[in-house]
Amino acid sequence: MAEVICPENELITIEPEELLDHTMKMKKQGFRLSQACAAYVEKKYELSYSFAADDGSYLLKSLRIVIDPEVEVSSITEFYPYAFLYENEMKELFGVKIRMINLDYDNKLYRIRQETPLKVDRPKAPPKPAPKVPPKPAAPANSGEAPAQKGEG
């Protein structure tokens, strides 16, 4: 069983309009953004922003927002400029609507063939037809005679 290093870690569920206020508090308390991600659970997006203490305590606080797919959230790049990578990823791969990303790649962060491949309820692409395999040549007809042996004839 894994050892719990810091039992004080917190998961705080907030409303989308509270994200900037809570992010500002994390910044003022000396936390750094350690990760942000999106997941699709029960027909909703779960956005998680995790902040780590830099004081050697291993303390981690995570903010979680649960939203419907059409809800738009504010970018946190005003407080953590490097969040643009996480937010562009959420936007491009999942289709999460994030407004005011300081460095918005406008769905060009990744070189992917399918637009928002992890987006929910996307129509499924029709299956590709199986490749055509040329027919094998027919075997020569057997005349009923045994094949000639070497040295005969």
N, C-alpha and C positions, 0 to 999 in steps of 0.2 A: 504494500500500500504506500502511496506517495506521502511524503512528509509535508505537512502544512507549514510553510515558512513564515507566512504572515496572516494570521487569522483575522486581522483587522481590515482586510481587503473588502471593498464595497462594490455593490452593483446598485446603481441608483436609476430607477425608471423615471423619466421626465416627459413632459409634453414638448412637442417640436418648438413651440414659441419660447421655451425656457432654455434652449440649447446655448444661445450666446451668453446669457447671464451665468449659467453654470460653468461654461468654458472660461469666462473671464475670472471667475472665482478660483478655478483650478490654476490658471496662470499666475494669479496673485499669490496663491499659496505655495508656489514654486514647483508645481507639477509640470512634467513634460508630456506631450502627447506621444504615446508609445505605439498606438495602433488605432485604426478606425476601419470598420468593415460593415458590410451589409449581408443580410441573410433573408431568405423568404420563408416565413413560417406561418402556416394557417392563413393563407391568402393576404398576409400583411408583410411589410418590410420591417425587419429589426435592424436598426442602425446602432452600432456600438462604438463608442469612443472611449479608449482606455488611457488613463493618465498615470504615470509612475512618479514616485517621489525620488528625487536625486540625492537624498541624504543617507543612503545606504540601508534604509529600513525595509526595502522591498515592498513598500506599501503601494497598492494599485487600486485606483478608483475608476470605475467604468460607468459612463452615462449610457443609458439605453433609451432609444426612442422607438416606439412601435407605431407605424403609420400605414394608412391605406396607400396603394400604389400611386394614386393621383395627387397626394399631398406633397407640397414643396417645402423644403427645409433650407435654412440659411447656412452658408458656408462658414467655417470657423477659421478660414485662412487669415482673417484680420488679426487673430491672436497667435495662431501657429501657421506661419506662411507655408511650411512644408506639408501641411495637410492637403495641399492641392493635388498631390499624388493619390492619396486615399480617396478624395472626393471625386476626382476624375474617373477613378476606377469604379466607384459605386455607380456613377452616372453612366459610364460607357458599358459596363458589363451587365448591370442589373436594370438600368433605366430609372434609377432614383432621380428625382427632380431636386437639384441643388442650385440655389440662386446665389449669384455674386461670388463665384470662385475667383480668387485673384488671378490665377493663371489657369484659365479654362481652355482645355485642349479641344473642346467642341467635338467630342467623340473621335478623336484622332490620337489618343494616347497609345493605343495598341494597334497593331496591324492585324486585324481580324477580318475574316470573310463575312461573318454573320453579324448583323447589327444587334446589339444588346443580347448576347447569347444566353445570359442567365435571367433575362426578363421573364416575369410571370405571365402565364396565360397567353403566351405567344402561339400563333398557329403553327402547327407542325408542318415541316416541309414534306412534300410527297416523297415517298421512297424512290431511290434511284433504281432504274431498271437494271437487271442483272446483265453483265456484259455478254455479248453474243460470242459463243464459242463455235468455231467452224466444225462441221461434222467430220468425223474420222473417215478416212478412205475405207471402202468396203474391202474385206479380205477376199483373196482370189477364190473362185469356186473350186471345190475339191472334185476331181473327176472320178474319184473312187479308187484310183491306183495308189499304191504306196509310193512315197517319194523315193527317188533314185538314190542309191547309196554311192558313195565315192568309190571309184575304182570299177564300177560296172560299166559296161557298154562299149 
